[in-house]
Amino acid sequence: MRASHSRAKVTARFDDQSVVTHAGLLPLLRLTENIEFADLAADRIRIPGPAGANPDAKLLTLIAGMAAGADSIDDLDVLRTGANDRLFTGIRAPSTLGTFLRGFDIGHTTALDTVAAQVLTRLARTTGGRLLPGIGDYAIVDLDSKITRVHGPRKVGANYGYTHVRGYNFLAATLATPIAAPVILATRLRGGQADTRRHATSFLKQALRTARGCGATGNLLVRGDSGYYVCSLIHAITAAGARFSITLRQHPGLQTVIAGIDEHAWTPITYATPVFDEHTQTWIHTAQVAETRYTAFTNPTEHPEGPITARLIVRRYHVETRTEQGELFPVWRYQAVFTDTGLDTAAAEQQHRGRAGTIEAVFADLNNSALAHFPSGQFHANQAWLTLAALTHNLLRGLGVLASRFHAWARTGTIRRQLIAVPARLTRTARTLTLRLPQNWPWQDSWHGLFTTTTGPPPAH
């Protein structure tokens, strides 16, 4: 492929006032109308002073900008180009949006969390079960935390955490089914030095309420790494009628229990996809699993909620370690999971191992969009930005399931590229606006189906 004309015969001018840069924002905004987002925002978000006026218009501008790929406040200016102001109303300037975000305090961010949860539950109903198919039978909640690096000395709350990178630490909970891509139930921003266990129980309770509101009324499994091995958190899971699958931290008592497992109890397994061991920087293809009973949290002073007895599933695999003399010798490396699921040993271990792939995919999507940066110096403004990034992720997932089976599983970056960032020329004939989109657009059937679905009468909630 090459240019069809010489350089002397090609010129460029930014002067076309009839081009819409992201025509896919129209179905997105129609979808927000169908779930009555504006009413939710106006009712919940009440920031005093001129900065808090018209919160629905400002929040929708932020969401539309994030859906278009904005990862900073200045990037939101992409919405004020070409004919966008003829197709969309209420677009706010980046400076206005920055002032609006800086007006958030802890109460406003909590209210925005409530709005995001209500948006997700309404989205689950509006899409007619396509967002989370099978959720009434079986669903999975995954918990994890992430450090996002930030720059600049004025980021309130930013600090050096366990990754030795200066940044923010945030919690995230996702909801998925075996046949549905994950959506984000809740997020919570913390300082860079925050321990994963800090406020994890209250965060989980919030996530479980939203999961139930989305229709997860059947079997519900909560998975987490060793940071969520917390007595109150596991008690909260069982009190909510859910099951748990949590990685255990290695400690002498646990090592004694593992050493007591009979050698004949180990069952060999082969991974369909090799597992990477970070300690040895090698790929693991085979391992062994076994299980026993284990009682955790037996110290009544540290854990007044009481002990918990459940299954201890242990995976071990050989790695080669060097002695001080440089000789290689094989040793066993162990990983343990505390769970009350009813699956057999190998299946329960495999089910728990799927946690990383699910939530890491969500983190990759967020990093590839609005969470490439935390744009403000103020902590609560960044918390609001995080919540809106998660809300936008869920709306894009909703667009994907309404567009096609392929887009139901596509990454949000793919949805943005194929369904949102579609250029169009806006024409007006007989009081009707027409979007003239590129001929032979490869995903035109998906886009047109999405457009037809979202611009029809809104479904009853």
C-alpha positions as CSV (number, residue, x, y, z in Angstrom):
1,M,0.0,0.0,0.0
2,R,1.2,3.5,-0.8
3,A,-0.1,7.0,-1.5
4,S,-1.8,7.3,-4.8
5,H,-0.6,10.8,-5.6
6,S,2.6,12.6,-5.4
7,R,3.2,14.8,-2.4
8,A,2.9,18.0,-4.4
9,K,-0.7,17.0,-5.3
10,V,-2.0,16.4,-1.8
11,T,-2.9,19.2,0.6
12,A,-4.6,19.2,4.0
13,R,-7.0,21.6,5.8
14,F,-8.8,21.3,9.1
15,D,-11.9,23.1,8.0
16,D,-14.8,20.6,7.5
17,Q,-17.7,21.5,9.8
18,S,-19.8,18.5,8.8
19,V,-17.6,15.6,10.0
20,V,-18.5,13.7,13.2
21,T,-15.4,12.2,14.6
22,H,-16.9,9.4,16.7
23,A,-20.3,8.5,15.4
24,G,-20.5,5.5,17.7
25,L,-21.1,7.8,20.6
26,L,-24.7,8.3,19.4
27,P,-25.7,4.7,20.3
28,L,-23.8,5.0,23.5
29,L,-25.7,8.1,24.6
30,R,-29.0,6.5,23.5
31,L,-28.1,3.6,25.7
32,T,-27.6,6.0,28.7
33,E,-31.0,7.5,27.9
34,N,-32.6,4.1,28.0
35,I,-31.3,3.5,31.5
36,E,-32.2,7.1,32.6
37,F,-28.6,8.0,33.5
38,A,-29.3,11.7,33.5
39,D,-32.0,11.4,36.2
40,L,-29.8,9.2,38.3
41,A,-26.9,11.7,38.1
42,A,-29.1,14.8,38.8
43,D,-30.7,13.1,41.8
44,R,-27.5,11.8,43.4
45,I,-24.6,14.2,42.5
46,R,-25.2,17.6,44.2
47,I,-22.0,19.6,44.3
48,P,-22.5,23.1,45.7
49,G,-21.7,26.2,43.8
50,P,-21.5,26.9,40.0
51,A,-19.1,24.0,39.5
52,G,-21.8,21.5,40.4
53,A,-24.4,22.8,38.0
54,N,-25.8,20.3,35.4
55,P,-24.0,17.2,36.8
56,D,-25.7,15.0,34.2
57,A,-24.3,16.9,31.2
58,K,-20.8,17.0,32.7
59,L,-20.8,13.3,33.7
60,L,-22.0,12.3,30.2
61,T,-19.3,14.4,28.6
62,L,-16.7,12.6,30.7
63,I,-18.1,9.2,29.9
64,A,-18.3,10.0,26.1
65,G,-14.8,11.3,26.2
66,M,-13.5,8.2,27.9
67,A,-15.4,6.0,25.4
68,A,-13.7,7.9,22.6
69,G,-10.3,7.1,24.2
70,A,-9.6,10.1,26.4
71,D,-7.1,9.4,29.2
72,S,-6.7,12.9,30.5
73,I,-8.9,16.0,31.0
74,D,-7.4,17.8,28.0
75,D,-8.2,14.8,25.8
76,L,-11.9,15.4,26.4
77,D,-11.6,18.3,23.9
78,V,-11.9,15.7,21.1
79,L,-15.7,16.0,21.6
80,R,-15.7,19.6,20.5
81,T,-14.7,19.1,16.9
82,G,-16.4,19.2,13.6
83,A,-20.1,18.6,13.6
84,N,-20.2,17.0,17.0
85,D,-22.0,19.9,18.6
86,R,-24.8,19.5,15.9
87,L,-25.3,15.9,16.8
88,F,-24.8,16.1,20.6
89,T,-25.9,18.8,23.0
90,G,-24.5,19.7,26.4
91,I,-20.8,19.1,25.6
92,R,-18.7,20.8,28.2
93,A,-15.2,22.2,27.9
94,P,-12.2,20.4,29.6
95,S,-11.6,23.3,31.9
96,T,-15.2,23.1,33.1
97,L,-14.9,19.3,33.6
98,G,-11.7,19.7,35.6
99,T,-13.3,22.2,37.9
100,F,-16.3,19.8,38.3
101,L,-14.1,16.9,39.3
102,R,-12.1,19.0,41.7
103,G,-15.4,19.8,43.5
104,F,-15.9,16.1,44.6
105,D,-15.4,15.1,48.2
106,I,-15.8,11.8,49.9
107,G,-19.6,12.1,50.0
108,H,-19.9,12.9,46.3
109,T,-17.6,10.0,45.3
110,T,-19.7,7.6,47.4
111,A,-22.8,8.9,45.6
112,L,-21.1,8.4,42.3
113,D,-20.3,4.8,43.3
114,T,-24.0,4.3,44.0
115,V,-24.9,5.7,40.5
116,A,-22.3,3.4,38.9
117,A,-23.9,0.4,40.7
118,Q,-27.4,1.4,39.6
119,V,-26.2,1.9,36.0
120,L,-24.8,-1.6,36.0
121,T,-28.0,-3.2,37.4
122,R,-30.1,-1.3,34.9
123,L,-27.8,-2.2,32.1
124,A,-28.1,-5.9,32.9
125,R,-31.9,-5.6,32.6
126,T,-31.9,-3.3,29.6
127,T,-29.8,-5.7,27.5
128,G,-32.3,-8.4,28.1
129,G,-29.9,-10.8,29.8
130,R,-27.3,-10.5,27.0
131,L,-24.8,-8.7,29.2
132,L,-24.5,-11.5,31.7
133,P,-26.1,-14.7,30.3
134,G,-26.5,-17.5,32.8
135,I,-26.1,-15.2,35.8
136,G,-29.1,-16.6,37.6
137,D,-27.5,-20.0,37.7
138,Y,-23.8,-19.4,38.3
139,A,-21.6,-16.3,38.6
140,I,-18.1,-15.4,39.7
141,V,-16.9,-12.3,41.6
142,D,-13.2,-11.7,41.3
143,L,-11.3,-9.4,43.7
144,D,-7.9,-7.8,43.1
145,S,-5.9,-4.6,43.7
146,K,-3.6,-2.7,41.4
147,I,-0.9,-0.1,41.7
148,T,-1.1,2.5,39.0
149,R,2.0,4.7,38.6
150,V,1.5,8.5,38.7
151,H,3.9,11.4,38.0
152,G,4.1,14.8,39.5
153,P,4.8,15.8,43.1
154,R,1.3,17.2,43.8
155,K,-0.7,14.0,43.5
156,V,-2.5,13.8,46.9
157,G,-2.3,10.3,48.4
158,A,0.3,9.0,45.9
159,N,3.1,7.0,47.5
160,Y,5.5,4.1,47.1
161,G,3.8,0.7,47.7
162,Y,5.0,-2.9,47.5
163,T,5.9,-2.5,43.8
164,H,8.3,0.2,44.8
165,V,6.6,2.5,42.3
166,R,5.0,5.8,43.3
167,G,1.3,5.6,42.6
168,Y,-2.2,4.9,43.7
169,N,-3.6,1.6,44.9
170,F,-7.1,0.7,43.9
171,L,-9.4,-2.2,44.6
172,A,-11.6,-3.7,41.9
173,A,-14.3,-6.3,41.9
174,T,-15.6,-7.9,38.6
175,L,-18.6,-10.0,37.8
176,A,-18.7,-12.7,35.1
177,T,-20.3,-16.0,34.1
178,P,-18.7,-18.9,32.2
179,I,-20.3,-17.5,29.0
180,A,-20.0,-13.8,29.6
181,A,-17.1,-11.3,29.6
182,P,-16.6,-9.5,33.0
183,V,-18.1,-6.2,34.0
184,I,-16.9,-4.1,36.9
185,L,-19.0,-4.2,40.1
186,A,-17.1,-1.7,42.1
187,T,-13.8,0.2,42.5
188,R,-12.2,2.0,45.4
189,L,-9.1,4.3,45.3
190,R,-6.6,4.2,48.2
191,G,-3.2,5.7,48.9
192,G,-0.2,4.1,47.3
193,Q,0.9,2.5,50.6
194,A,-2.5,1.0,51.4
195,D,-2.6,-2.7,52.5
196,T,-4.8,-4.8,50.3
197,R,-6.8,-5.9,53.4
198,R,-7.7,-2.4,54.3
199,H,-11.5,-1.9,54.1
200,A,-11.6,-5.1,51.9
201,T,-14.6,-6.5,53.8
202,S,-16.8,-3.4,53.4
203,F,-15.8,-3.2,49.7
204,L,-16.7,-6.8,49.1
205,K,-20.1,-6.4,50.8
206,Q,-20.8,-3.5,48.4
207,A,-19.8,-5.6,45.4
208,L,-22.0,-8.5,46.5
209,R,-25.0,-6.3,46.8
210,T,-24.5,-5.0,43.3
211,A,-23.9,-8.6,42.0
212,R,-27.2,-9.7,43.5
213,G,-28.9,-6.7,42.0
214,C,-27.6,-7.7,38.6
215,G,-29.4,-11.0,38.9
216,A,-26.7,-13.3,40.5
217,T,-29.4,-15.0,42.6
218,G,-28.0,-18.6,42.2
219,N,-24.6,-20.0,42.9
220,L,-22.0,-17.2,43.4
221,L,-18.3,-17.8,43.9
222,V,-15.9,-15.1,45.2
223,R,-12.2,-15.5,44.2
224,G,-9.2,-13.6,45.5
225,D,-5.5,-13.8,46.0
226,S,-3.7,-14.0,49.4
227,G,-4.4,-10.3,50.1
228,Y,-8.0,-11.2,50.7
229,Y,-7.3,-14.0,53.1
230,V,-9.2,-12.1,55.9
231,C,-11.4,-13.7,58.5
232,S,-14.1,-11.0,58.4
233,L,-14.1,-11.0,54.6
234,I,-14.6,-14.8,54.3
235,H,-17.3,-14.7,57.0
236,A,-19.1,-12.0,54.9
237,I,-19.0,-14.2,51.8
238,T,-20.6,-17.1,53.6
239,A,-23.2,-14.8,55.3
240,A,-24.2,-13.6,51.8
241,G,-24.8,-17.2,50.7
242,A,-21.8,-17.3,48.4
243,R,-18.8,-19.6,48.2
244,F,-15.2,-18.6,48.4
245,S,-11.9,-19.5,46.8
246,I,-9.0,-17.6,48.4
247,T,-5.2,-18.0,48.0
248,L,-3.4,-18.6,51.4
249,R,-0.3,-16.8,52.5
250,Q,2.6,-19.1,53.3
251,H,3.3,-19.4,57.0
252,P,4.9,-22.1,59.2
253,G,1.5,-23.6,60.4
254,L,0.4,-24.0,56.8
255,Q,3.6,-25.6,55.8
256,T,3.2,-28.1,58.6
257,V,-0.3,-29.0,57.3
258,I,1.0,-29.4,53.7
259,A,3.9,-31.6,54.9
260,G,1.3,-33.9,56.5
261,I,-0.4,-34.7,53.2
262,D,0.2,-38.3,52.3
263,E,2.5,-38.7,49.3
264,H,0.0,-41.0,47.6
265,A,-2.6,-38.3,47.7
266,W,-1.0,-36.2,45.0
267,T,-2.6,-36.3,41.5
268,P,-0.6,-35.2,38.5
269,I,-2.1,-32.6,36.2
270,T,-1.0,-31.1,32.8
271,Y,-1.8,-27.5,32.0
272,A,-3.4,-26.8,28.6
273,T,-1.8,-23.4,28.8
274,P,1.5,-23.2,30.7
275,V,1.7,-21.2,33.9
276,F,4.6,-18.7,34.3
277,D,6.5,-18.9,37.6
278,E,7.7,-15.4,38.5
279,H,10.3,-16.6,41.0
280,T,12.2,-18.8,38.6
281,Q,11.1,-17.0,35.4
282,T,10.1,-20.3,33.8
283,W,7.0,-21.8,32.3
284,I,5.3,-24.7,34.2
285,H,3.7,-27.4,32.1
286,T,2.9,-30.0,34.8
287,A,2.1,-30.1,38.5
288,Q,0.4,-32.1,41.2
289,V,-2.6,-31.4,43.4
290,A,-3.9,-32.7,46.6
291,E,-6.3,-31.6,49.3
292,T,-7.0,-31.8,53.0
293,R,-9.2,-30.1,55.7
294,Y,-7.9,-26.9,57.2
295,T,-9.2,-24.7,60.1
296,A,-8.2,-21.1,59.7
297,F,-8.4,-18.1,62.0
298,T,-8.2,-20.1,65.2
299,N,-6.9,-17.2,67.4
300,P,-10.0,-15.7,69.1
301,T,-8.2,-12.5,70.0
302,E,-7.2,-11.7,66.4
303,H,-10.3,-13.1,64.8
304,P,-13.4,-12.6,67.0
305,E,-15.6,-13.7,64.2
306,G,-14.6,-17.3,64.8
307,P,-12.6,-20.0,63.0
308,I,-13.5,-21.3,59.5
309,T,-13.0,-24.9,58.5
310,A,-13.0,-25.7,54.7
311,R,-11.0,-27.5,52.0
312,L,-7.3,-26.8,51.5
313,I,-6.3,-27.5,47.9
314,V,-2.6,-27.5,47.3
315,R,-0.7,-27.4,44.0
316,R,3.0,-28.2,43.8
317,Y,5.5,-28.3,41.0
318,H,9.2,-28.8,40.6
319,V,11.5,-25.9,40.0
320,E,15.3,-25.9,39.9
321,T,17.2,-24.0,42.5
322,R,20.9,-23.2,42.6
323,T,23.1,-23.8,45.6
324,E,25.7,-21.3,46.8
325,Q,28.2,-23.5,44.8
326,G,26.2,-23.1,41.6
327,E,24.7,-26.6,41.6
328,L,21.2,-27.1,40.4
329,F,18.8,-29.3,42.3
330,P,15.0,-29.7,42.1
331,V,12.7,-28.5,44.9
332,W,8.9,-28.4,45.3
333,R,7.1,-25.1,45.2
334,Y,3.7,-25.0,46.8
335,Q,0.6,-22.9,46.4
336,A,-2.5,-23.3,48.5
337,V,-6.2,-22.4,48.1
338,F,-8.8,-22.2,50.9
339,T,-12.2,-23.0,49.4
340,D,-15.6,-24.4,50.2
341,T,-16.6,-25.2,46.6
342,G,-18.0,-28.6,45.7
343,L,-15.8,-29.4,42.7
344,D,-13.2,-32.1,42.7
345,T,-9.7,-31.3,43.6
346,A,-8.2,-30.7,40.1
347,A,-11.3,-28.8,38.9
348,A,-11.4,-26.6,42.0
349,E,-7.7,-25.7,41.5
350,Q,-8.2,-24.9,37.8
351,Q,-11.3,-22.8,38.6
352,H,-9.3,-20.7,41.1
353,R,-6.4,-20.3,38.6
354,G,-8.8,-18.7,36.1
355,R,-9.2,-15.7,38.4
356,A,-6.0,-14.0,37.2
357,G,-6.9,-14.2,33.5
358,T,-10.3,-12.6,34.1
359,I,-9.4,-9.6,36.2
360,E,-6.1,-9.0,34.5
361,A,-8.0,-8.6,31.2
362,V,-10.1,-5.9,32.8
363,F,-7.0,-4.1,34.2
364,A,-5.5,-4.3,30.7
365,D,-8.6,-2.7,29.2
366,L,-8.6,0.1,31.8
367,N,-4.9,0.7,31.3
368,N,-5.5,1.0,27.6
369,S,-8.2,3.7,28.1
370,A,-9.0,6.2,30.8
371,L,-6.8,4.7,33.5
372,A,-3.6,5.3,31.6
373,H,-3.4,8.3,33.9
374,F,-5.0,9.7,37.0
375,P,-5.3,13.2,35.7
376,S,-5.9,15.4,38.8
377,G,-3.8,16.4,41.8
378,Q,-6.8,15.9,44.1
379,F,-7.5,12.5,45.5
380,H,-11.3,12.6,45.3
381,A,-11.2,13.9,41.7
382,N,-9.1,10.8,40.9
383,Q,-11.6,8.6,42.7
384,A,-14.4,10.0,40.6
385,W,-12.3,9.5,37.5
386,L,-11.7,5.8,38.5
387,T,-15.5,5.3,39.0
388,L,-16.3,6.8,35.7
389,A,-13.7,4.7,33.9
390,A,-15.3,1.6,35.3
391,L,-18.8,2.9,34.4
392,T,-17.6,3.6,30.9
393,H,-16.1,0.1,30.7
394,N,-19.5,-1.4,31.6
395,L,-21.4,0.7,29.0
396,L,-18.9,-0.4,26.3
397,R,-19.6,-4.0,27.3
398,G,-23.3,-3.3,27.0
399,L,-22.7,-1.9,23.5
400,G,-20.7,-4.9,22.6
401,V,-23.4,-7.5,23.5
402,L,-26.0,-5.4,21.6
403,A,-23.8,-5.3,18.5
404,S,-22.8,-8.9,17.8
405,R,-21.5,-12.1,19.4
406,F,-18.0,-11.2,18.5
407,H,-18.2,-7.8,20.2
408,A,-19.8,-9.4,23.3
409,W,-16.3,-10.8,24.0
410,A,-14.1,-8.2,22.4
411,R,-11.8,-6.0,24.4
412,T,-13.2,-2.5,25.0
413,G,-10.3,-1.1,22.9
414,T,-11.7,-3.2,19.9
415,I,-15.2,-1.9,20.6
416,R,-13.9,1.6,20.6
417,R,-12.0,1.2,17.4
418,Q,-14.7,-0.7,15.4
419,L,-18.0,0.8,16.8
420,I,-17.2,4.1,18.5
421,A,-14.4,5.7,16.4
422,V,-16.4,5.7,13.2
423,P,-16.1,8.9,11.2
424,A,-19.3,10.2,9.6
425,R,-20.5,13.2,7.6
426,L,-23.6,14.9,9.0
427,T,-26.2,16.0,6.4
428,R,-29.7,17.5,6.9
429,T,-32.6,16.8,4.6
430,A,-36.3,17.6,5.3
431,R,-35.6,18.2,9.0
432,T,-33.8,14.9,9.3
433,L,-30.2,14.4,10.3
434,T,-28.4,11.7,8.4
435,L,-25.0,10.2,9.3
436,R,-23.1,9.2,6.2
437,L,-20.6,6.7,7.3
438,P,-17.7,5.1,5.3
439,Q,-18.7,2.8,2.6
440,N,-17.5,-0.8,3.1
441,W,-16.9,-0.3,6.8
442,P,-16.0,-3.9,7.9
443,W,-18.3,-3.8,10.9
444,Q,-21.2,-1.8,9.4
445,D,-23.7,-4.6,10.1
446,S,-22.8,-4.7,13.8
447,W,-22.9,-0.9,14.0
448,H,-26.2,-0.5,12.2
449,G,-27.7,-3.2,14.4
450,L,-26.5,-1.4,17.5
451,F,-27.9,1.9,16.2
452,T,-31.3,0.4,15.5
453,T,-31.5,-1.3,18.9
454,T,-30.5,1.7,21.0
455,T,-32.6,4.3,19.1
456,G,-35.8,2.2,19.4
457,P,-38.3,2.6,22.3
458,P,-36.5,2.1,25.6
459,P,-37.3,-1.2,27.3
460,A,-39.2,-1.3,30.6
461,H,-37.0,-1.5,33.6
